[in-house]
């Protein structure tokens, strides 16, 4: 299951739901519906998965108790809602879209705190639609908008924030460095354990960088059986070689796929359609994600873990070293965390959903994020301009992952060997005159010939008026 959608306050719900589900068929081959006179809720599923026969409620992803970490099934979520109403969300964490219906003046739609799951909505005076991708809403009434992370909608309260990031240094108290290194390892181990406690077949993406290697190493420590890890890249790329060393060290079943420029060009339209973006960095970095997800699905994986999110909480981006004050760097990190739902999280979520899979992110467990965001900056950027990024994470696993612990960070498309290939191709096929003319005509800023190449494909699928909904990969400062 990798998609839920719904219609509230309309008598045409079931037909509208089927129309909305049609362009999302890659998320599931079958639409399970719960419907009544003025609502319809749908879940896209694969294979022989069964529907839910309880009260009208759909869940994409997972919810767990904030204090105990216990997974909450639909029956327990419904019970909590009856007891607490929307306030129940304060005691829930996870990666989810949750919707339930009790009547025209009592229904709920909620998105997880980080915004790992994508969500859009449209409403009029007498209808309310929601779906995980805006393409599903294009034929419906009302203006389409992104549903913000950490919010819920209830007809008596409107759109309401239930989670706000604590102000800088207002999170949990931080202890001595040695103790915090031990605690960081325990928190990460707990997140990996919780996220792999599933009845679904699961695996891990292993890029060969620090973050995915940490997740794979911890999973291999937890389980006696070899874990499945998946690596993609251009033949001879650095990522593949580093990933191979890590996979051998942890005794994993290593699945590797190599590709070239011709295959990248072939899959670009298949990436842009579920990604719903033309941003050059976004599309380019999604191609390895797409090919890795395709390989994982071929091996019948249903849930995949990744190292996404570490760069935002541990200051892993190179440009941060050029910012001239610790206060400004910390402000930038907080902005990155708050805005990543529109970039990196959307990329990993959409590329896995394109194959009906769920992606989970151990680095973005709530307790871990709030604690790590409160670390002193010198634990993240050691030595500043000439220093080491993600220092505390590297130090935490230096003894276990010596192959990659001090490896210089690279973007996924750089390490996989695909960086520059598409840019050079676009520069060859698009003239300066074409670029200047089409850039002026576009509804949004087009910043390179490579981006124009993607924008042309985007317009084959989507009307230009939805272009402003697209997340843009830029620094927030």
Secondary structure, DSSP 8 states (H G I E B T S, - for coil): --EEEEEES-TTHHHHHHHHHHTTGGG-SEEEEEEETTEEEEEEE-TT-----SSSEEEEEEEEETTT--B--HHHHHHHHHHHGGGGGGGEEEEEEEEEEEETTEEEEEE-SS--S--EEEEETTEEEEESSGGGGTTSSS--EE--TTEEEETTTEEEE------TT-SS----HHHHHHHHHHHHHHHHHHHT-SSS-EEEE--SSHHHHHHHHHHHHH-SS--EEEEEEETT-HHHHHHHHHHHHHT-EEEEEEE-HHHHHHHHHHHHHHHT---HHHHHHHHHHHHHHHHHHHTT--EEEE-TTHHHHHT--GGGGGSS-HHHHHHHHHHHHHHGGGTHHHHHHHHHHTTT-EEEEGGG-HHHHHHHTTS-GGGTSBTGGGSBTTHHHHHHHTTT-TTTTT-----HHHHTT-TTHHHHHHHHHS-HHHHHHHHHHSSS---SHHHHHHHHHHHHHS-GGGGGGS-------
